Amino acid sequence: MRFRVGLAGLATVGLLAGCGQLEAQTPQADKGKAASSADVGDARKKLAKLAVKGRAPRTGFEREKFGPAWSDVDHNGCDTRNDILKRDLHDEKFKSGTHDCIILSGVLDDPYSGKTITFKRGQDTSTAVQIDHLIPLSDAWQKGAQQWTADKRKEFANDPMNLMAVDGPLNGQKSDSDAATWLPPRKAYRCTYIAKQIDVKAKYGLWLTTGEKDAMDGILDSC
């Protein structure tokens, strides 16, 4: 089974502007497919169940602690980066002989900025579109992940639920920030962004700092 088909059930949530209900959204490749929906109350319930603690020291954090970058964890022949590009871009062109794995070009409707970005693979151009960890690895390390097994950290680093293709410069700007210190500049996407972060935190049992929880509550209030 191709990775894109396997992701069809991984719906993410987005907000209907001006409403108190979240609309199910799917990646670009899966638009139009049926998906479940959840309301803001569900996000609040999940948020309320997350532990609130202080940030643990960053001591000992290394990217390698989460496994090799972009592993082929689902054994479909494509690494995670190409899987996410394939899911989130449209109008893709693939390198011949790679079984539609390596993307040479495509178009991203960037959720963080609202811009349309043309992706072209190359040493000087690939960074225009980067893969963001919704919950950054360093942030996760300081909120529970340092206590995990190596296998769980590798799973987290490659989980499509925690990954999105986004504007490269904005991904660099975000770095390892949490919701207390960075939010997407496109305000219309912030409710979706926070709901997705809450889903990831809930799935992996990561805790929150007080400032992070307050920031999430504030965004949900505006939804």
Disulfide bonds with the S-S distance in Angstrom:
Cys78-Cys101 2.43
Cys191-Cys223 1.99
